[in-house]
Amino acid sequence: MGFDFLGVNIRKYSGKLLIKPSKKNVKACLDKVRNAIKDNKTAKQINLILSLNPLIKGWANYHRTVNAKDTFKHVDNEIWQSLWQWAKRRHPDKSPVWIKKKYFKTTGNRNWVFVVAEDREKLYPDGKPFAISLFRASDIPIKREFPAVVRKARLPETHDITVIATNPHSMEAFRDVYIQYTATPEFLE
């Protein structure tokens, strides 16, 4: 089986240890985002984007070091569903095509981006209007970090030395190595 700890699920799958965001944590994040959308039923699109971006960005940054790419895609899809319901509620008599044109734009090679042009007079250096878009969790790159490797060595003068390396491959070359000295009471005198 596995267990949940600090918002992640730690489990072995076919002998391979995988750490993923826990289902409870994903549900809590989505509930928080949905509540923010419900609390802003009549807010302007830009205010909704500015209130959602820190929630999504903070949650995604917390989980970027674990196996979370599929979870990020799932979260983005659920947020899109909620935003679509928000937009349809604001304009019940308009067609889906009209709603898509008003709230969702194409930016680069990505369609259905929840974006608003802040000011039509402000332009990027390339001449395109300045726009604010909703942050997507799947835009966060997954960054694998090696766990710290701790090795103890005994020095001849009875001083202990602990070598902590952030990258286990650097132990041989002693690059990126931090040394912590533990002195015996005689050494301090």
Backbone as CSV, one residue per row, in Angstrom:
resi,resn,N_x,N_y,N_z,CA_x,CA_y,CA_z,C_x,C_y,C_z
1,MET,0.828,-1.192,0.000,0.000,0.000,0.000,0.868,1.250,0.000
2,GLY,0.431,2.264,0.678,1.169,3.512,0.780,0.549,4.351,1.873
3,PHE,1.059,5.562,2.016,0.520,6.444,3.044,0.619,7.885,2.580
4,ASP,-0.208,8.737,3.192,-0.196,10.165,2.906,0.607,10.880,3.974
5,PHE,1.443,11.810,3.541,2.260,12.576,4.475,2.548,13.942,3.859
6,LEU,2.209,14.996,4.565,2.451,16.372,4.126,1.901,16.652,2.727
7,GLY,0.719,16.146,2.438,0.064,16.432,1.168,0.505,15.576,0.004
8,VAL,1.349,14.583,0.239,1.776,13.693,-0.833,1.458,12.254,-0.457
9,ASN,1.293,11.430,-1.454,1.078,10.007,-1.262,2.371,9.298,-1.628
10,ILE,2.869,8.495,-0.690,4.122,7.767,-0.890,3.753,6.301,-1.022
11,ARG,4.095,5.701,-2.156,3.663,4.335,-2.429,4.601,3.679,-3.423
12,LYS,4.738,2.354,-3.291,5.518,1.590,-4.268,4.573,1.007,-5.317
13,TYR,4.909,1.209,-6.562,4.179,0.657,-7.691,5.125,-0.286,-8.414
14,SER,4.858,-1.571,-8.374,5.685,-2.587,-9.023,7.152,-2.457,-8.611
15,GLY,7.390,-2.252,-7.337,8.746,-2.165,-6.828,9.407,-0.810,-6.999
16,LYS,8.704,0.167,-7.592,9.273,1.492,-7.795,8.548,2.483,-6.891
17,LEU,9.300,3.227,-6.115,8.724,4.201,-5.201,8.313,5.448,-5.971
18,LEU,7.024,5.811,-5.860,6.518,7.025,-6.489,5.894,7.910,-5.419
19,ILE,6.170,9.179,-5.506,5.598,10.164,-4.601,4.733,11.089,-5.455
20,LYS,3.435,11.110,-5.133,2.470,11.904,-5.888,1.690,12.794,-4.939
21,PRO,1.053,13.862,-5.451,0.149,14.621,-4.590,-0.992,13.717,-4.122
22,SER,-1.354,13.804,-2.860,-2.407,12.945,-2.332,-3.765,13.403,-2.856
23,LYS,-4.702,12.472,-2.901,-6.048,12.797,-3.390,-6.721,13.815,-2.490
24,LYS,-6.490,13.721,-1.182,-7.064,14.695,-0.247,-6.517,16.092,-0.527
25,ASN,-5.228,16.188,-0.824,-4.613,17.471,-1.084,-5.120,18.065,-2.390
26,VAL,-5.281,17.235,-3.408,-5.811,17.702,-4.696,-7.242,18.189,-4.510
27,LYS,-8.033,17.422,-3.765,-9.425,17.810,-3.512,-9.490,19.117,-2.733
28,ALA,-8.629,19.278,-1.738,-8.612,20.520,-0.956,-8.248,21.714,-1.832
29,CYS,-7.283,21.533,-2.724,-6.883,22.614,-3.636,-8.032,22.977,-4.573
30,LEU,-8.663,21.957,-5.155,-9.768,22.222,-6.073,-10.957,22.843,-5.350
31,ASP,-11.222,22.422,-4.125,-12.307,23.035,-3.349,-12.022,24.507,-3.083
32,LYS,-10.758,24.818,-2.780,-10.369,26.210,-2.524,-10.535,27.052,-3.791
33,VAL,-10.135,26.501,-4.936,-10.273,27.230,-6.205,-11.746,27.396,-6.556
34,ARG,-12.541,26.341,-6.393,-13.971,26.429,-6.708,-14.669,27.431,-5.802
35,ASN,-14.300,27.461,-4.527,-14.897,28.442,-3.617,-14.514,29.866,-4.010
36,ALA,-13.281,30.048,-4.455,-12.860,31.376,-4.913,-13.665,31.790,-6.148
37,ILE,-13.948,30.846,-7.032,-14.751,31.155,-8.219,-16.189,31.466,-7.811
38,LYS,-16.743,30.682,-6.882,-18.120,30.927,-6.428,-18.241,32.251,-5.686
39,ASP,-17.205,32.620,-4.932,-17.241,33.889,-4.205,-17.122,35.086,-5.143
40,ASN,-16.651,34.868,-6.349,-16.467,35.943,-7.333,-17.420,35.787,-8.510
41,LYS,-18.671,35.443,-8.235,-19.636,35.231,-9.319,-19.843,36.468,-10.176
42,THR,-19.810,37.627,-9.548,-20.059,38.860,-10.295,-18.800,39.697,-10.499
43,ALA,-17.656,39.166,-10.127,-16.408,39.923,-10.261,-15.980,40.004,-11.716
44,LYS,-15.156,40.987,-11.993,-14.595,41.098,-13.334,-13.630,39.940,-13.559
45,GLN,-13.412,39.628,-14.815,-12.528,38.517,-15.178,-11.111,38.748,-14.662
46,ILE,-10.618,39.959,-14.734,-9.254,40.232,-14.281,-9.119,40.015,-12.773
47,ASN,-10.145,40.383,-12.003,-10.100,40.184,-10.554,-10.127,38.696,-10.207
48,LEU,-10.881,37.934,-10.970,-10.921,36.484,-10.758,-9.560,35.862,-11.056
49,ILE,-8.944,36.283,-12.137,-7.620,35.763,-12.494,-6.599,36.126,-11.417
50,LEU,-6.633,37.361,-10.945,-5.678,37.794,-9.927,-5.895,37.097,-8.588
51,SER,-7.106,36.641,-8.307,-7.329,35.908,-7.056,-6.993,34.421,-7.196
52,LEU,-7.105,33.869,-8.393,-6.828,32.439,-8.593,-5.348,32.145,-8.822
53,ASN,-4.637,33.040,-9.464,-3.237,32.767,-9.803,-2.364,32.418,-8.601
54,PRO,-2.436,33.140,-7.478,-1.593,32.746,-6.336,-1.947,31.374,-5.773
55,LEU,-3.235,31.018,-5.789,-3.642,29.695,-5.291,-3.039,28.584,-6.138
56,ILE,-3.191,28.711,-7.443,-2.715,27.668,-8.360,-1.191,27.602,-8.359
57,LYS,-0.552,28.773,-8.417,0.903,28.817,-8.478,1.536,28.264,-7.201
58,GLY,0.992,28.626,-6.063,1.535,28.149,-4.794,1.394,26.647,-4.635
59,TRP,0.225,26.108,-4.982,0.004,24.667,-4.869,0.909,23.908,-5.835
60,ALA,1.016,24.391,-7.058,1.851,23.714,-8.054,3.331,23.781,-7.692
61,ASN,3.788,24.907,-7.163,5.193,25.013,-6.759,5.515,24.060,-5.615
62,TYR,4.561,23.862,-4.701,4.790,22.939,-3.597,4.981,21.506,-4.104
63,HIS,4.225,21.136,-5.135,4.248,19.757,-5.634,5.134,19.558,-6.860
64,ARG,5.955,20.524,-7.219,6.740,20.388,-8.447,7.901,19.408,-8.327
65,THR,8.270,19.012,-7.113,9.402,18.101,-6.950,8.970,16.641,-6.909
66,VAL,7.671,16.369,-6.994,7.190,14.988,-6.961,6.616,14.631,-8.328
67,ASN,6.160,13.412,-8.462,5.605,12.927,-9.718,4.186,13.483,-9.870
68,ALA,4.054,14.678,-10.452,2.773,15.373,-10.422,2.272,15.848,-11.779
69,LYS,2.919,15.495,-12.866,2.529,16.056,-14.165,1.094,15.694,-14.538
70,ASP,0.710,14.423,-14.351,-0.664,14.022,-14.665,-1.660,14.693,-13.729
71,THR,-1.276,14.856,-12.477,-2.149,15.525,-11.513,-2.326,16.987,-11.900
72,PHE,-1.255,17.634,-12.358,-1.360,19.022,-12.801,-2.344,19.141,-13.972
73,LYS,-2.288,18.213,-14.905,-3.221,18.246,-16.038,-4.661,18.065,-15.561
74,HIS,-4.857,17.158,-14.606,-6.200,16.932,-14.045,-6.709,18.193,-13.346
75,VAL,-5.858,18.840,-12.551,-6.249,20.066,-11.851,-6.592,21.165,-12.849
76,ASP,-5.792,21.319,-13.893,-6.081,22.322,-14.920,-7.425,22.063,-15.588
77,ASN,-7.723,20.801,-15.868,-8.997,20.459,-16.491,-10.166,20.795,-15.568
78,GLU,-10.051,20.461,-14.289,-11.127,20.748,-13.344,-11.327,22.257,-13.179
79,ILE,-10.245,23.011,-13.169,-10.360,24.469,-13.066,-11.021,25.021,-14.316
80,TRP,-10.666,24.480,-15.481,-11.297,24.935,-16.717,-12.799,24.676,-16.685
81,GLN,-13.210,23.494,-16.195,-14.645,23.179,-16.099,-15.363,24.205,-15.211
82,SER,-14.745,24.553,-14.084,-15.350,25.525,-13.174,-15.435,26.909,-13.816
83,LEU,-14.395,27.296,-14.547,-14.415,28.598,-15.211,-15.451,28.644,-16.331
84,TRP,-15.621,27.556,-17.015,-16.640,27.500,-18.065,-18.035,27.665,-17.466
85,GLN,-18.287,27.008,-16.323,-19.572,27.169,-15.629,-19.753,28.617,-15.160
86,TRP,-18.668,29.238,-14.666,-18.709,30.632,-14.229,-19.092,31.542,-15.397
87,ALA,-18.477,31.310,-16.544,-18.752,32.152,-17.721,-20.171,31.929,-18.235
88,LYS,-20.635,30.675,-18.245,-22.007,30.395,-18.708,-23.044,31.006,-17.769
89,ARG,-22.754,31.020,-16.461,-23.680,31.599,-15.505,-23.800,33.108,-15.708
90,ARG,-22.718,33.753,-16.065,-22.751,35.202,-16.280,-23.549,35.597,-17.526
91,HIS,-23.580,34.720,-18.506,-24.268,35.033,-19.772,-25.154,33.854,-20.181
92,PRO,-26.282,33.649,-19.485,-27.105,32.469,-19.774,-27.773,32.495,-21.152
93,ASP,-27.950,33.698,-21.709,-28.643,33.794,-23.002,-27.695,33.822,-24.198
94,LYS,-26.406,33.791,-23.945,-25.435,33.843,-25.038,-25.030,32.432,-25.457
95,SER,-24.541,32.320,-26.682,-24.129,31.014,-27.201,-22.744,30.640,-26.673
96,PRO,-22.420,29.340,-26.695,-21.072,28.933,-26.281,-19.964,29.566,-27.122
97,VAL,-20.221,29.810,-28.391,-19.224,30.442,-29.255,-18.945,31.871,-28.777
98,TRP,-20.007,32.611,-28.433,-19.844,33.975,-27.951,-19.064,33.990,-26.626
99,ILE,-19.395,33.059,-25.728,-18.714,32.979,-24.434,-17.234,32.666,-24.634
100,LYS,-16.928,31.755,-25.554,-15.519,31.418,-25.815,-14.775,32.635,-26.344
101,LYS,-15.395,33.385,-27.260,-14.728,34.563,-27.809,-14.495,35.637,-26.753
102,LYS,-15.404,35.751,-25.803,-15.278,36.795,-24.779,-14.237,36.453,-23.723
103,TYR,-14.203,35.220,-23.246,-13.375,34.871,-22.095,-12.145,34.024,-22.417
104,PHE,-12.195,33.250,-23.474,-11.104,32.315,-23.772,-10.500,32.686,-25.119
105,LYS,-9.196,32.872,-25.109,-8.489,33.290,-26.327,-7.447,32.245,-26.709
106,THR,-6.861,32.435,-27.862,-5.735,31.621,-28.310,-4.466,32.442,-28.121
107,THR,-3.532,31.887,-27.360,-2.245,32.555,-27.180,-1.153,31.570,-27.588
108,GLY,-0.362,31.965,-28.554,0.683,31.072,-29.059,0.051,29.853,-29.703
109,ASN,0.454,28.671,-29.270,-0.110,27.443,-29.829,-1.128,26.823,-28.871
110,ARG,-1.609,27.587,-27.907,-2.539,27.081,-26.900,-3.906,27.738,-27.069
111,ASN,-4.940,26.925,-27.219,-6.315,27.409,-27.315,-6.968,27.395,-25.939
112,TRP,-8.103,28.071,-25.814,-8.911,28.064,-24.596,-8.127,28.576,-23.382
113,VAL,-7.419,29.661,-23.558,-6.692,30.282,-22.455,-7.597,31.347,-21.843
114,PHE,-7.810,31.259,-20.542,-8.629,32.232,-19.805,-7.786,33.483,-19.640
115,VAL,-8.034,34.479,-20.463,-7.159,35.647,-20.537,-7.995,36.903,-20.729
116,VAL,-7.475,38.007,-20.199,-8.125,39.302,-20.381,-7.047,40.323,-20.728
117,ALA,-7.371,41.197,-21.682,-6.456,42.289,-22.024,-6.655,43.376,-20.977
118,GLU,-5.594,43.693,-20.231,-5.716,44.660,-19.135,-5.978,46.065,-19.665
119,ASP,-5.202,46.464,-20.619,-5.320,47.815,-21.149,-4.945,47.764,-22.622
120,ARG,-5.837,48.228,-23.456,-5.591,48.127,-24.889,-4.476,49.075,-25.362
121,GLU,-4.173,50.125,-24.558,-3.108,51.035,-24.945,-1.725,50.477,-24.618
122,LYS,-1.642,49.614,-23.582,-0.347,49.038,-23.205,0.007,47.928,-24.183
123,LEU,1.226,47.960,-24.668,1.654,46.975,-25.647,2.973,46.352,-25.213
124,TYR,3.133,45.086,-25.573,4.423,44.435,-25.416,5.379,45.021,-26.442
125,PRO,6.697,44.809,-26.288,7.639,45.347,-27.283,7.372,44.856,-28.708
126,ASP,6.768,43.666,-28.853,6.498,43.166,-30.206,5.199,43.718,-30.781
127,GLY,4.499,44.614,-30.051,3.299,45.251,-30.586,1.993,44.586,-30.189
128,LYS,2.040,43.465,-29.495,0.812,42.796,-29.075,0.299,43.432,-27.789
129,PRO,-1.040,43.451,-27.585,-1.570,44.071,-26.370,-1.196,43.284,-25.116
130,PHE,-0.987,44.017,-24.023,-0.644,43.427,-22.737,-1.865,42.693,-22.190
131,ALA,-1.693,41.437,-21.804,-2.815,40.638,-21.316,-2.397,39.848,-20.079
132,ILE,-3.384,39.567,-19.222,-3.160,38.746,-18.035,-3.951,37.465,-18.216
133,SER,-3.263,36.320,-18.064,-3.937,35.042,-18.252,-3.879,34.231,-16.968
134,LEU,-4.765,33.263,-16.882,-4.798,32.378,-15.737,-3.603,31.433,-15.804
135,PHE,-2.940,31.296,-14.673,-1.779,30.413,-14.591,-2.248,28.965,-14.656
136,ARG,-1.496,28.133,-15.367,-1.819,26.712,-15.451,-0.796,25.912,-14.659
137,ALA,-1.281,24.986,-13.858,-0.385,24.163,-13.031,0.554,23.344,-13.908
138,SER,0.086,22.931,-15.073,0.931,22.105,-15.943,2.077,22.896,-16.573
139,ASP,2.088,24.224,-16.411,3.213,25.027,-16.905,4.427,24.944,-15.985
140,ILE,4.232,24.471,-14.762,5.344,24.345,-13.815,6.218,23.176,-14.255
141,PRO,7.503,23.389,-14.451,8.370,22.257,-14.802,8.611,21.383,-13.577
142,ILE,8.572,20.078,-13.778,8.861,19.139,-12.705,10.370,19.168,-12.483
143,LYS,10.792,19.485,-11.269,12.208,19.609,-10.956,12.564,18.528,-9.950
144,ARG,13.293,17.544,-10.389,13.709,16.464,-9.505,14.867,16.944,-8.636
145,GLU,14.760,16.693,-7.369,15.832,17.047,-6.452,16.318,15.788,-5.763
146,PHE,17.613,15.655,-5.666,18.175,14.501,-4.988,18.060,14.705,-3.487
147,PRO,17.765,13.655,-2.760,17.764,13.804,-1.309,19.195,13.990,-0.807
148,ALA,19.319,14.635,0.317,20.650,14.858,0.881,21.244,13.530,1.319
149,VAL,22.495,13.313,0.993,23.201,12.104,1.380,24.088,12.468,2.560
150,VAL,23.959,11.740,3.627,24.734,12.030,4.828,25.686,10.875,5.070
151,ARG,26.960,11.199,5.179,27.981,10.189,5.460,28.807,10.680,6.627
152,LYS,29.157,9.811,7.515,30.006,10.176,8.658,31.389,9.587,8.451
153,ALA,32.373,10.340,8.828,33.754,9.882,8.766,34.400,10.175,10.112
154,ARG,35.366,9.385,10.465,36.060,9.545,11.740,37.441,10.137,11.464
155,LEU,37.713,11.275,12.075,39.017,11.898,11.913,39.969,11.361,12.975
156,PRO,41.254,11.360,12.691,42.204,10.816,13.662,42.242,11.593,14.978
157,GLU,41.918,12.886,14.987,41.974,13.668,16.217,40.710,13.521,17.044
158,THR,39.932,12.472,16.825,38.668,12.179,17.524,37.595,13.229,17.269
159,HIS,37.670,13.888,16.137,36.612,14.807,15.750,35.751,14.100,14.713
160,ASP,34.445,14.237,14.860,33.549,13.650,13.869,33.289,14.685,12.779
161,ILE,33.169,14.219,11.576,32.843,15.094,10.459,31.660,14.474,9.727
162,THR,30.687,15.285,9.411,29.530,14.831,8.660,29.545,15.558,7.328
163,VAL,29.486,14.822,6.241,29.470,15.398,4.906,28.050,15.282,4.386
164,ILE,27.467,16.407,4.030,26.113,16.430,3.500,26.195,16.930,2.069
165,ALA,25.806,16.105,1.138,25.839,16.484,-0.277,24.417,16.535,-0.787
166,THR,24.093,17.565,-1.532,22.763,17.667,-2.111,22.635,16.801,-3.354
167,ASN,23.740,16.412,-3.940,23.725,15.565,-5.116,24.626,14.360,-4.821
168,PRO,24.054,13.134,-4.791,24.884,11.991,-4.437,26.029,11.744,-5.397
169,HIS,25.935,12.220,-6.643,27.006,12.023,-7.613,28.200,12.925,-7.320
170,SER,27.979,13.977,-6.515,29.074,14.891,-6.229,29.894,14.449,-5.027
171,MET,29.529,13.349,-4.402,30.281,12.885,-3.239,31.728,12.568,-3.618
172,GLU,31.938,12.010,-4.798,33.282,11.633,-5.202,34.139,12.873,-5.467
173,ALA,33.596,13.855,-6.100,34.366,15.031,-6.488,34.305,16.139,-5.430
174,PHE,33.473,15.997,-4.425,33.276,16.982,-3.367,32.866,18.346,-3.910
175,ARG,32.096,18.326,-4.980,31.488,19.554,-5.460,30.125,19.677,-4.796
176,ASP,29.656,20.857,-4.532,28.385,21.110,-3.854,28.313,20.367,-2.527
177,VAL,29.392,20.369,-1.795,29.447,19.639,-0.528,29.479,20.646,0.614
178,TYR,28.694,20.370,1.608,28.680,21.191,2.801,29.214,20.338,3.944
179,ILE,30.145,20.858,4.701,30.763,20.091,5.769,30.317,20.680,7.100
180,GLN,29.878,19.798,7.977,29.452,20.207,9.302,30.381,19.521,10.303
181,TYR,31.080,20.318,11.090,32.002,19.774,12.062,31.298,19.584,13.395
182,THR,31.520,18.448,13.981,31.039,18.183,15.327,32.271,18.001,16.191
183,ALA,32.538,18.963,17.045,33.757,18.950,17.839,33.508,18.228,19.161
184,THR,34.510,17.559,19.624,34.452,16.928,20.943,34.718,17.995,21.981
185,PRO,34.304,17.800,23.235,34.517,18.820,24.270,35.987,19.206,24.435
186,GLU,36.931,18.278,24.239,38.346,18.621,24.408,38.779,19.635,23.340
187,PHE,38.186,19.525,22.164,38.571,20.410,21.076,38.148,21.849,21.354
188,LEU,37.011,21.999,22.051,36.496,23.336,22.332,37.296,24.047,23.418
189,GLU,38.066,23.360,24.219,38.814,23.976,25.317,40.027,24.716,24.853
